[in-house]
Amino acid sequence: MKTLGLDESKVNIHGGAVSLGHPIGLFHPFDFRMSGARIVGHLVHTLKPGQKGCAAICNGGGGAGGMIIEKL
């Protein structure tokens, strides 16, 4: 992060789908639901009460989805 000059407050220190194992294609080449569920599940467990987070995923065909979550 220092080499690239990245702002530590804006970097996802928990990693994304690839660092979590990226199970895309586990059941079918176009089944992205497992990867998305894994990203959202990890986000929910990582957030502290009052924090907000964003989860996003591409479907491999040009589309994408995302959500903003606030832990109460």
PyMOL Python script that loads the backbone (N, CA, C, O; Angstrom):
from pymol import cmd

cmd.read_pdbstr("""\
ATOM      1  N   MET A   1       0.820  -1.168   0.000  1.00  0.00           N
ATOM      2  CA  MET A   1       0.000   0.000   0.000  1.00  0.00           C
ATOM      3  C   MET A   1       0.876   1.249   0.000  1.00  0.00           C
ATOM      4  O   MET A   1       0.545   2.237  -0.655  1.00  0.00           O
ATOM      5  N   LYS A   2       1.974   1.211   0.719  1.00  0.00           N
ATOM      6  CA  LYS A   2       2.864   2.369   0.749  1.00  0.00           C
ATOM      7  C   LYS A   2       3.482   2.601  -0.620  1.00  0.00           C
ATOM      8  O   LYS A   2       3.588   3.740  -1.075  1.00  0.00           O
ATOM      9  N   THR A   3       3.889   1.524  -1.274  1.00  0.00           N
ATOM     10  CA  THR A   3       4.518   1.640  -2.593  1.00  0.00           C
ATOM     11  C   THR A   3       3.572   2.266  -3.605  1.00  0.00           C
ATOM     12  O   THR A   3       3.988   3.080  -4.429  1.00  0.00           O
ATOM     13  N   LEU A   4       2.298   1.885  -3.544  1.00  0.00           N
ATOM     14  CA  LEU A   4       1.308   2.398  -4.490  1.00  0.00           C
ATOM     15  C   LEU A   4       0.674   3.706  -4.038  1.00  0.00           C
ATOM     16  O   LEU A   4      -0.077   4.326  -4.791  1.00  0.00           O
ATOM     17  N   GLY A   5       0.973   4.130  -2.810  1.00  0.00           N
ATOM     18  CA  GLY A   5       0.399   5.370  -2.297  1.00  0.00           C
ATOM     19  C   GLY A   5      -1.091   5.270  -2.023  1.00  0.00           C
ATOM     20  O   GLY A   5      -1.822   6.245  -2.200  1.00  0.00           O
ATOM     21  N   LEU A   6      -1.550   4.096  -1.590  1.00  0.00           N
ATOM     22  CA  LEU A   6      -2.973   3.890  -1.327  1.00  0.00           C
ATOM     23  C   LEU A   6      -3.357   4.415   0.048  1.00  0.00           C
ATOM     24  O   LEU A   6      -2.587   4.303   1.002  1.00  0.00           O
ATOM     25  N   ASP A   7      -4.540   4.984   0.143  1.00  0.00           N
ATOM     26  CA  ASP A   7      -5.071   5.495   1.401  1.00  0.00           C
ATOM     27  C   ASP A   7      -5.583   4.310   2.221  1.00  0.00           C
ATOM     28  O   ASP A   7      -6.524   3.631   1.809  1.00  0.00           O
ATOM     29  N   GLU A   8      -4.975   4.063   3.366  1.00  0.00           N
ATOM     30  CA  GLU A   8      -5.337   2.909   4.194  1.00  0.00           C
ATOM     31  C   GLU A   8      -6.798   2.929   4.630  1.00  0.00           C
ATOM     32  O   GLU A   8      -7.384   1.871   4.857  1.00  0.00           O
ATOM     33  N   SER A   9      -7.392   4.107   4.752  1.00  0.00           N
ATOM     34  CA  SER A   9      -8.788   4.190   5.181  1.00  0.00           C
ATOM     35  C   SER A   9      -9.756   3.784   4.075  1.00  0.00           C
ATOM     36  O   SER A   9     -10.946   3.603   4.334  1.00  0.00           O
ATOM     37  N   LYS A  10      -9.259   3.639   2.839  1.00  0.00           N
ATOM     38  CA  LYS A  10     -10.131   3.299   1.718  1.00  0.00           C
ATOM     39  C   LYS A  10      -9.825   1.936   1.107  1.00  0.00           C
ATOM     40  O   LYS A  10     -10.434   1.555   0.107  1.00  0.00           O
ATOM     41  N   VAL A  11      -8.898   1.209   1.694  1.00  0.00           N
ATOM     42  CA  VAL A  11      -8.514  -0.097   1.156  1.00  0.00           C
ATOM     43  C   VAL A  11      -9.241  -1.191   1.935  1.00  0.00           C
ATOM     44  O   VAL A  11      -9.314  -1.141   3.163  1.00  0.00           O
ATOM     45  N   ASN A  12      -9.772  -2.165   1.226  1.00  0.00           N
ATOM     46  CA  ASN A  12     -10.452  -3.288   1.854  1.00  0.00           C
ATOM     47  C   ASN A  12      -9.406  -4.256   2.405  1.00  0.00           C
ATOM     48  O   ASN A  12      -8.864  -5.078   1.666  1.00  0.00           O
ATOM     49  N   ILE A  13      -9.128  -4.157   3.691  1.00  0.00           N
ATOM     50  CA  ILE A  13      -8.097  -5.005   4.293  1.00  0.00           C
ATOM     51  C   ILE A  13      -8.555  -6.454   4.437  1.00  0.00           C
ATOM     52  O   ILE A  13      -7.740  -7.331   4.725  1.00  0.00           O
ATOM     53  N   HIS A  14      -9.841  -6.717   4.241  1.00  0.00           N
ATOM     54  CA  HIS A  14     -10.369  -8.073   4.363  1.00  0.00           C
ATOM     55  C   HIS A  14     -10.368  -8.813   3.029  1.00  0.00           C
ATOM     56  O   HIS A  14     -10.672 -10.005   2.989  1.00  0.00           O
ATOM     57  N   GLY A  15     -10.036  -8.135   1.951  1.00  0.00           N
ATOM     58  CA  GLY A  15      -9.981  -8.776   0.642  1.00  0.00           C
ATOM     59  C   GLY A  15     -11.342  -8.884  -0.017  1.00  0.00           C
ATOM     60  O   GLY A  15     -12.369  -8.582   0.590  1.00  0.00           O
ATOM     61  N   GLY A  16     -11.333  -9.316  -1.259  1.00  0.00           N
ATOM     62  CA  GLY A  16     -12.559  -9.482  -2.026  1.00  0.00           C
ATOM     63  C   GLY A  16     -12.809 -10.945  -2.333  1.00  0.00           C
ATOM     64  O   GLY A  16     -12.333 -11.827  -1.618  1.00  0.00           O
ATOM     65  N   ALA A  17     -13.558 -11.204  -3.398  1.00  0.00           N
ATOM     66  CA  ALA A  17     -13.960 -12.565  -3.741  1.00  0.00           C
ATOM     67  C   ALA A  17     -12.772 -13.487  -3.990  1.00  0.00           C
ATOM     68  O   ALA A  17     -12.807 -14.651  -3.592  1.00  0.00           O
ATOM     69  N   VAL A  18     -11.736 -12.995  -4.631  1.00  0.00           N
ATOM     70  CA  VAL A  18     -10.586 -13.845  -4.935  1.00  0.00           C
ATOM     71  C   VAL A  18      -9.899 -14.289  -3.645  1.00  0.00           C
ATOM     72  O   VAL A  18      -9.547 -15.460  -3.503  1.00  0.00           O
ATOM     73  N   SER A  19      -9.709 -13.371  -2.713  1.00  0.00           N
ATOM     74  CA  SER A  19      -9.037 -13.733  -1.459  1.00  0.00           C
ATOM     75  C   SER A  19      -9.909 -14.612  -0.571  1.00  0.00           C
ATOM     76  O   SER A  19      -9.396 -15.299   0.312  1.00  0.00           O
ATOM     77  N   LEU A  20     -11.223 -14.599  -0.796  1.00  0.00           N
ATOM     78  CA  LEU A  20     -12.132 -15.440  -0.017  1.00  0.00           C
ATOM     79  C   LEU A  20     -12.344 -16.807  -0.657  1.00  0.00           C
ATOM     80  O   LEU A  20     -13.120 -17.609  -0.137  1.00  0.00           O
ATOM     81  N   GLY A  21     -11.686 -17.087  -1.751  1.00  0.00           N
ATOM     82  CA  GLY A  21     -11.815 -18.388  -2.389  1.00  0.00           C
ATOM     83  C   GLY A  21     -12.566 -18.359  -3.701  1.00  0.00           C
ATOM     84  O   GLY A  21     -12.489 -19.323  -4.463  1.00  0.00           O
ATOM     85  N   HIS A  22     -13.285 -17.298  -3.994  1.00  0.00           N
ATOM     86  CA  HIS A  22     -13.993 -17.072  -5.252  1.00  0.00           C
ATOM     87  C   HIS A  22     -14.624 -18.345  -5.825  1.00  0.00           C
ATOM     88  O   HIS A  22     -14.110 -18.899  -6.797  1.00  0.00           O
ATOM     89  N   PRO A  23     -15.738 -18.821  -5.233  1.00  0.00           N
ATOM     90  CA  PRO A  23     -16.344 -20.068  -5.702  1.00  0.00           C
ATOM     91  C   PRO A  23     -17.167 -19.927  -6.977  1.00  0.00           C
ATOM     92  O   PRO A  23     -17.982 -20.800  -7.276  1.00  0.00           O
ATOM     93  N   ILE A  24     -16.973 -18.850  -7.732  1.00  0.00           N
ATOM     94  CA  ILE A  24     -17.719 -18.673  -8.976  1.00  0.00           C
ATOM     95  C   ILE A  24     -17.437 -19.860  -9.901  1.00  0.00           C
ATOM     96  O   ILE A  24     -16.293 -20.291 -10.042  1.00  0.00           O
ATOM     97  N   GLY A  25     -18.473 -20.369 -10.515  1.00  0.00           N
ATOM     98  CA  GLY A  25     -18.312 -21.516 -11.400  1.00  0.00           C
ATOM     99  C   GLY A  25     -18.323 -22.839 -10.659  1.00  0.00           C
ATOM    100  O   GLY A  25     -18.102 -23.891 -11.260  1.00  0.00           O
ATOM    101  N   LEU A  26     -18.578 -22.796  -9.361  1.00  0.00           N
ATOM    102  CA  LEU A  26     -18.575 -24.014  -8.565  1.00  0.00           C
ATOM    103  C   LEU A  26     -19.635 -24.997  -9.044  1.00  0.00           C
ATOM    104  O   LEU A  26     -19.371 -26.195  -9.148  1.00  0.00           O
ATOM    105  N   PHE A  27     -20.840 -24.495  -9.337  1.00  0.00           N
ATOM    106  CA  PHE A  27     -21.924 -25.364  -9.786  1.00  0.00           C
ATOM    107  C   PHE A  27     -22.210 -25.218 -11.273  1.00  0.00           C
ATOM    108  O   PHE A  27     -22.623 -26.174 -11.929  1.00  0.00           O
ATOM    109  N   HIS A  28     -21.991 -24.035 -11.794  1.00  0.00           N
ATOM    110  CA  HIS A  28     -22.270 -23.747 -13.200  1.00  0.00           C
ATOM    111  C   HIS A  28     -21.400 -22.558 -13.588  1.00  0.00           C
ATOM    112  O   HIS A  28     -21.186 -21.666 -12.768  1.00  0.00           O
ATOM    113  N   PRO A  29     -20.897 -22.524 -14.811  1.00  0.00           N
ATOM    114  CA  PRO A  29     -20.006 -21.419 -15.207  1.00  0.00           C
ATOM    115  C   PRO A  29     -20.591 -20.026 -15.015  1.00  0.00           C
ATOM    116  O   PRO A  29     -19.839 -19.067 -14.841  1.00  0.00           O
ATOM    117  N   PHE A  30     -21.919 -19.892 -15.042  1.00  0.00           N
ATOM    118  CA  PHE A  30     -22.519 -18.565 -14.921  1.00  0.00           C
ATOM    119  C   PHE A  30     -23.234 -18.368 -13.589  1.00  0.00           C
ATOM    120  O   PHE A  30     -23.995 -17.413 -13.436  1.00  0.00           O
ATOM    121  N   ASP A  31     -23.006 -19.247 -12.631  1.00  0.00           N
ATOM    122  CA  ASP A  31     -23.662 -19.143 -11.329  1.00  0.00           C
ATOM    123  C   ASP A  31     -22.800 -18.298 -10.404  1.00  0.00           C
ATOM    124  O   ASP A  31     -21.856 -18.802  -9.795  1.00  0.00           O
ATOM    125  N   PHE A  32     -23.125 -17.005 -10.297  1.00  0.00           N
ATOM    126  CA  PHE A  32     -22.340 -16.076  -9.486  1.00  0.00           C
ATOM    127  C   PHE A  32     -22.941 -15.872  -8.097  1.00  0.00           C
ATOM    128  O   PHE A  32     -22.419 -15.079  -7.314  1.00  0.00           O
ATOM    129  N   ARG A  33     -24.019 -16.567  -7.784  1.00  0.00           N
ATOM    130  CA  ARG A  33     -24.706 -16.339  -6.507  1.00  0.00           C
ATOM    131  C   ARG A  33     -23.855 -16.727  -5.303  1.00  0.00           C
ATOM    132  O   ARG A  33     -23.881 -16.033  -4.287  1.00  0.00           O
ATOM    133  N   MET A  34     -23.105 -17.818  -5.394  1.00  0.00           N
ATOM    134  CA  MET A  34     -22.279 -18.235  -4.258  1.00  0.00           C
ATOM    135  C   MET A  34     -21.246 -17.169  -3.924  1.00  0.00           C
ATOM    136  O   MET A  34     -21.043 -16.843  -2.754  1.00  0.00           O
ATOM    137  N   SER A  35     -20.603 -16.633  -4.935  1.00  0.00           N
ATOM    138  CA  SER A  35     -19.585 -15.613  -4.701  1.00  0.00           C
ATOM    139  C   SER A  35     -20.214 -14.374  -4.080  1.00  0.00           C
ATOM    140  O   SER A  35     -19.652 -13.797  -3.150  1.00  0.00           O
ATOM    141  N   GLY A  36     -21.365 -13.962  -4.577  1.00  0.00           N
ATOM    142  CA  GLY A  36     -22.052 -12.791  -4.035  1.00  0.00           C
ATOM    143  C   GLY A  36     -22.492 -13.006  -2.599  1.00  0.00           C
ATOM    144  O   GLY A  36     -22.351 -12.111  -1.765  1.00  0.00           O
ATOM    145  N   ALA A  37     -23.022 -14.181  -2.304  1.00  0.00           N
ATOM    146  CA  ALA A  37     -23.453 -14.495  -0.941  1.00  0.00           C
ATOM    147  C   ALA A  37     -22.266 -14.489   0.010  1.00  0.00           C
ATOM    148  O   ALA A  37     -22.377 -14.059   1.158  1.00  0.00           O
ATOM    149  N   ARG A  38     -21.155 -14.958  -0.468  1.00  0.00           N
ATOM    150  CA  ARG A  38     -19.952 -14.999   0.360  1.00  0.00           C
ATOM    151  C   ARG A  38     -19.447 -13.578   0.662  1.00  0.00           C
ATOM    152  O   ARG A  38     -19.043 -13.282   1.786  1.00  0.00           O
ATOM    153  N   ILE A  39     -19.475 -12.722  -0.339  1.00  0.00           N
ATOM    154  CA  ILE A  39     -19.031 -11.339  -0.152  1.00  0.00           C
ATOM    155  C   ILE A  39     -19.947 -10.615   0.836  1.00  0.00           C
ATOM    156  O   ILE A  39     -19.464  -9.943   1.748  1.00  0.00           O
ATOM    157  N   VAL A  40     -21.268 -10.747   0.660  1.00  0.00           N
ATOM    158  CA  VAL A  40     -22.226 -10.079   1.547  1.00  0.00           C
ATOM    159  C   VAL A  40     -22.121 -10.642   2.965  1.00  0.00           C
ATOM    160  O   VAL A  40     -22.141  -9.885   3.935  1.00  0.00           O
ATOM    161  N   GLY A  41     -22.012 -11.958   3.088  1.00  0.00           N
ATOM    162  CA  GLY A  41     -21.880 -12.576   4.412  1.00  0.00           C
ATOM    163  C   GLY A  41     -20.651 -12.081   5.150  1.00  0.00           C
ATOM    164  O   GLY A  41     -20.710 -11.786   6.344  1.00  0.00           O
ATOM    165  N   HIS A  42     -19.547 -11.993   4.443  1.00  0.00           N
ATOM    166  CA  HIS A  42     -18.310 -11.512   5.062  1.00  0.00           C
ATOM    167  C   HIS A  42     -18.451 -10.041   5.464  1.00  0.00           C
ATOM    168  O   HIS A  42     -17.994  -9.638   6.534  1.00  0.00           O
ATOM    169  N   LEU A  43     -19.084  -9.246   4.606  1.00  0.00           N
ATOM    170  CA  LEU A  43     -19.293  -7.829   4.912  1.00  0.00           C
ATOM    171  C   LEU A  43     -20.133  -7.667   6.174  1.00  0.00           C
ATOM    172  O   LEU A  43     -19.790  -6.874   7.051  1.00  0.00           O
ATOM    173  N   VAL A  44     -21.225  -8.408   6.268  1.00  0.00           N
ATOM    174  CA  VAL A  44     -22.126  -8.304   7.419  1.00  0.00           C
ATOM    175  C   VAL A  44     -21.394  -8.642   8.717  1.00  0.00           C
ATOM    176  O   VAL A  44     -21.594  -7.974   9.733  1.00  0.00           O
ATOM    177  N   HIS A  45     -20.559  -9.661   8.690  1.00  0.00           N
ATOM    178  CA  HIS A  45     -19.846 -10.067   9.902  1.00  0.00           C
ATOM    179  C   HIS A  45     -18.671  -9.147  10.228  1.00  0.00           C
ATOM    180  O   HIS A  45     -18.217  -9.110  11.372  1.00  0.00           O
ATOM    181  N   THR A  46     -18.177  -8.408   9.243  1.00  0.00           N
ATOM    182  CA  THR A  46     -17.043  -7.510   9.448  1.00  0.00           C
ATOM    183  C   THR A  46     -17.479  -6.152   9.998  1.00  0.00           C
ATOM    184  O   THR A  46     -16.749  -5.531  10.770  1.00  0.00           O
ATOM    185  N   LEU A  47     -18.668  -5.693   9.602  1.00  0.00           N
ATOM    186  CA  LEU A  47     -19.143  -4.375  10.036  1.00  0.00           C
ATOM    187  C   LEU A  47     -19.429  -4.336  11.532  1.00  0.00           C
ATOM    188  O   LEU A  47     -19.861  -5.323  12.128  1.00  0.00           O
ATOM    189  N   LYS A  48     -19.178  -3.181  12.116  1.00  0.00           N
ATOM    190  CA  LYS A  48     -19.534  -2.926  13.509  1.00  0.00           C
ATOM    191  C   LYS A  48     -20.830  -2.123  13.511  1.00  0.00           C
ATOM    192  O   LYS A  48     -21.132  -1.456  12.521  1.00  0.00           O
ATOM    193  N   PRO A  49     -21.614  -2.167  14.606  1.00  0.00           N
ATOM    194  CA  PRO A  49     -22.866  -1.408  14.652  1.00  0.00           C
ATOM    195  C   PRO A  49     -22.661   0.059  14.265  1.00  0.00           C
ATOM    196  O   PRO A  49     -21.751   0.727  14.754  1.00  0.00           O
ATOM    197  N   GLY A  50     -23.525   0.536  13.381  1.00  0.00           N
ATOM    198  CA  GLY A  50     -23.459   1.914  12.906  1.00  0.00           C
ATOM    199  C   GLY A  50     -22.629   2.096  11.649  1.00  0.00           C
ATOM    200  O   GLY A  50     -22.704   3.143  11.006  1.00  0.00           O
ATOM    201  N   GLN A  51     -21.835   1.089  11.288  1.00  0.00           N
ATOM    202  CA  GLN A  51     -21.012   1.194  10.079  1.00  0.00           C
ATOM    203  C   GLN A  51     -21.818   0.811   8.842  1.00  0.00           C
ATOM    204  O   GLN A  51     -22.787   0.056   8.916  1.00  0.00           O
ATOM    205  N   LYS A  52     -21.393   1.351   7.710  1.00  0.00           N
ATOM    206  CA  LYS A  52     -21.990   1.024   6.420  1.00  0.00           C
ATOM    207  C   LYS A  52     -20.930   0.381   5.547  1.00  0.00           C
ATOM    208  O   LYS A  52     -19.740   0.664   5.685  1.00  0.00           O
ATOM    209  N   GLY A  53     -21.370  -0.486   4.648  1.00  0.00           N
ATOM    210  CA  GLY A  53     -20.446  -1.124   3.723  1.00  0.00           C
ATOM    211  C   GLY A  53     -21.120  -1.362   2.387  1.00  0.00           C
ATOM    212  O   GLY A  53     -22.347  -1.342   2.284  1.00  0.00           O
ATOM    213  N   CYS A  54     -20.318  -1.585   1.377  1.00  0.00           N
ATOM    214  CA  CYS A  54     -20.815  -1.810   0.022  1.00  0.00           C
ATOM    215  C   CYS A  54     -20.305  -3.154  -0.476  1.00  0.00           C
ATOM    216  O   CYS A  54     -19.122  -3.464  -0.338  1.00  0.00           O
ATOM    217  N   ALA A  55     -21.193  -3.947  -1.051  1.00  0.00           N
ATOM    218  CA  ALA A  55     -20.819  -5.213  -1.679  1.00  0.00           C
ATOM    219  C   ALA A  55     -21.218  -5.123  -3.148  1.00  0.00           C
ATOM    220  O   ALA A  55     -22.326  -4.695  -3.470  1.00  0.00           O
ATOM    221  N   ALA A  56     -20.320  -5.525  -4.031  1.00  0.00           N
ATOM    222  CA  ALA A  56     -20.598  -5.469  -5.466  1.00  0.00           C
ATOM    223  C   ALA A  56     -20.037  -6.707  -6.145  1.00  0.00           C
ATOM    224  O   ALA A  56     -19.054  -7.289  -5.688  1.00  0.00           O
ATOM    225  N   ILE A  57     -20.673  -7.101  -7.242  1.00  0.00           N
ATOM    226  CA  ILE A  57     -20.226  -8.274  -7.982  1.00  0.00           C
ATOM    227  C   ILE A  57     -20.617  -8.122  -9.451  1.00  0.00           C
ATOM    228  O   ILE A  57     -21.659  -7.551  -9.774  1.00  0.00           O
ATOM    229  N   CYS A  58     -19.779  -8.631 -10.315  1.00  0.00           N
ATOM    230  CA  CYS A  58     -20.141  -8.671 -11.734  1.00  0.00           C
ATOM    231  C   CYS A  58     -20.652 -10.074 -12.030  1.00  0.00           C
ATOM    232  O   CYS A  58     -20.305 -11.021 -11.324  1.00  0.00           O
ATOM    233  N   ASN A  59     -21.469 -10.218 -13.062  1.00  0.00           N
ATOM    234  CA  ASN A  59     -21.993 -11.545 -13.381  1.00  0.00           C
ATOM    235  C   ASN A  59     -21.221 -12.211 -14.510  1.00  0.00           C
ATOM    236  O   ASN A  59     -21.622 -13.274 -14.985  1.00  0.00           O
ATOM    237  N   GLY A  60     -20.141 -11.616 -14.940  1.00  0.00           N
ATOM    238  CA  GLY A  60     -19.316 -12.222 -15.972  1.00  0.00           C
ATOM    239  C   GLY A  60     -19.861 -12.037 -17.376  1.00  0.00           C
ATOM    240  O   GLY A  60     -19.226 -12.467 -18.339  1.00  0.00           O
ATOM    241  N   GLY A  61     -21.011 -11.414 -17.516  1.00  0.00           N
ATOM    242  CA  GLY A  61     -21.603 -11.212 -18.831  1.00  0.00           C
ATOM    243  C   GLY A  61     -21.864  -9.751 -19.131  1.00  0.00           C
ATOM    244  O   GLY A  61     -22.636  -9.428 -20.034  1.00  0.00           O
ATOM    245  N   GLY A  62     -21.232  -8.869 -18.384  1.00  0.00           N
ATOM    246  CA  GLY A  62     -21.398  -7.442 -18.617  1.00  0.00           C
ATOM    247  C   GLY A  62     -22.302  -6.760 -17.616  1.00  0.00           C
ATOM    248  O   GLY A  62     -22.317  -5.532 -17.533  1.00  0.00           O
ATOM    249  N   GLY A  63     -23.056  -7.531 -16.856  1.00  0.00           N
ATOM    250  CA  GLY A  63     -23.935  -6.951 -15.848  1.00  0.00           C
ATOM    251  C   GLY A  63     -23.271  -6.961 -14.487  1.00  0.00           C
ATOM    252  O   GLY A  63     -22.205  -7.548 -14.306  1.00  0.00           O
ATOM    253  N   ALA A  64     -23.905  -6.311 -13.541  1.00  0.00           N
ATOM    254  CA  ALA A  64     -23.356  -6.262 -12.191  1.00  0.00           C
ATOM    255  C   ALA A  64     -24.471  -5.975 -11.198  1.00  0.00           C
ATOM    256  O   ALA A  64     -25.569  -5.563 -11.573  1.00  0.00           O
ATOM    257  N   GLY A  65     -24.175  -6.194  -9.945  1.00  0.00           N
ATOM    258  CA  GLY A  65     -25.117  -5.896  -8.884  1.00  0.00           C
ATOM    259  C   GLY A  65     -24.365  -5.371  -7.683  1.00  0.00           C
ATOM    260  O   GLY A  65     -23.166  -5.607  -7.538  1.00  0.00           O
ATOM    261  N   GLY A  66     -25.066  -4.663  -6.827  1.00  0.00           N
ATOM    262  CA  GLY A  66     -24.424  -4.147  -5.631  1.00  0.00           C
ATOM    263  C   GLY A  66     -25.451  -3.802  -4.578  1.00  0.00           C
ATOM    264  O   GLY A  66     -26.642  -3.678  -4.866  1.00  0.00           O
ATOM    265  N   MET A  67     -24.978  -3.647  -3.353  1.00  0.00           N
ATOM    266  CA  MET A  67     -25.865  -3.231  -2.272  1.00  0.00           C
ATOM    267  C   MET A  67     -25.060  -2.508  -1.206  1.00  0.00           C
ATOM    268  O   MET A  67     -23.875  -2.768  -1.002  1.00  0.00           O
ATOM    269  N   ILE A  68     -25.743  -1.595  -0.536  1.00  0.00           N
ATOM    270  CA  ILE A  68     -25.176  -0.877   0.597  1.00  0.00           C
ATOM    271  C   ILE A  68     -25.860  -1.438   1.840  1.00  0.00           C
ATOM    272  O   ILE A  68     -27.085  -1.558   1.881  1.00  0.00           O
ATOM    273  N   ILE A  69     -25.069  -1.778   2.849  1.00  0.00           N
ATOM    274  CA  ILE A  69     -25.599  -2.363   4.077  1.00  0.00           C
ATOM    275  C   ILE A  69     -25.169  -1.492   5.250  1.00  0.00           C
ATOM    276  O   ILE A  69     -24.025  -1.040   5.312  1.00  0.00           O
ATOM    277  N   GLU A  70     -26.100  -1.259   6.185  1.00  0.00           N
ATOM    278  CA  GLU A  70     -25.757  -0.586   7.437  1.00  0.00           C
ATOM    279  C   GLU A  70     -26.071  -1.545   8.569  1.00  0.00           C
ATOM    280  O   GLU A  70     -27.197  -2.028   8.689  1.00  0.00           O
ATOM    281  N   LYS A  71     -25.082  -1.819   9.394  1.00  0.00           N
ATOM    282  CA  LYS A  71     -25.303  -2.706  10.532  1.00  0.00           C
ATOM    283  C   LYS A  71     -25.897  -1.892  11.670  1.00  0.00           C
ATOM    284  O   LYS A  71     -25.324  -0.888  12.093  1.00  0.00           O
ATOM    285  N   LEU A  72     -27.038  -2.327  12.160  1.00  0.00           N
ATOM    286  CA  LEU A  72     -27.737  -1.609  13.238  1.00  0.00           C
ATOM    287  C   LEU A  72     -27.304  -2.104  14.597  1.00  0.00           C
ATOM    288  O   LEU A  72     -27.788  -1.613  15.616  1.00  0.00           O
TER     289      LEU A  72
END
""", "prot")
cmd.dss("prot")
cmd.show_as("cartoon", "prot")
cmd.util.cbc("prot")
cmd.orient("prot")
